Amino acid sequence: MKDKSHRIIKPTINTPTISDILLQNGTASLKDFYPLTKVKTEADKESLAAKGYAPGYTVSE
């Protein structure tokens, strides 16, 4: 019998994202998310960071 303790589980097309998990378990709602396509300048990043978001990069970066 094969040892199944080290099986590799391949993600499927339906693998949930972190956002999916947060929405499903009630930890977050859509109003908690900010579309990163609207982060266009360094000032946008700073404004969002001050509000508790972690925008990462601007659109041009």
C-alpha positions in Angstrom: 0.0 0.0 0.0 1.3 3.5 -0.9 2.0 5.9 1.9 -0.5 8.7 1.4 0.9 11.1 4.1 2.9 13.0 1.5 0.3 13.3 -1.3 0.5 16.5 -3.4 -2.9 18.0 -3.9 -3.1 19.8 -7.2 -5.2 23.0 -7.2 -8.2 22.9 -9.4 -9.8 25.7 -11.4 -12.2 26.1 -8.4 -9.6 26.6 -5.8 -10.8 29.5 -3.6 -8.7 32.6 -3.2 -8.0 34.3 0.1 -10.7 36.8 -0.8 -13.2 33.9 -1.4 -12.4 32.4 2.0 -12.8 35.7 3.8 -16.1 36.3 2.1 -17.4 32.8 2.7 -16.6 32.7 6.4 -18.0 36.1 7.1 -14.7 37.7 8.1 -15.0 40.3 5.3 -17.6 41.7 2.9 -17.3 43.3 -0.5 -17.3 46.7 1.1 -14.1 45.8 2.8 -12.2 45.5 -0.5 -10.7 48.3 -2.5 -10.2 47.9 -6.3 -6.4 48.2 -6.8 -6.9 49.5 -10.3 -7.8 52.7 -8.7 -4.4 53.0 -7.0 -2.6 55.2 -9.5 -0.3 57.4 -7.6 1.9 57.3 -4.5 -0.6 59.7 -2.9 -3.3 57.1 -3.5 -1.2 54.4 -1.7 -0.5 56.7 1.2 -4.2 57.6 1.6 -5.2 54.0 1.5 -2.5 53.0 4.0 -3.8 55.6 6.4 -7.2 54.0 6.2 -5.8 50.5 7.0 -5.5 49.1 3.5 -2.2 47.5 2.2 -2.3 48.5 -1.5 1.2 47.3 -2.4 1.7 48.7 -5.9 0.2 51.4 -8.1 -1.2 50.5 -11.5 2.0 51.8 -13.3 4.3 49.9 -11.0 
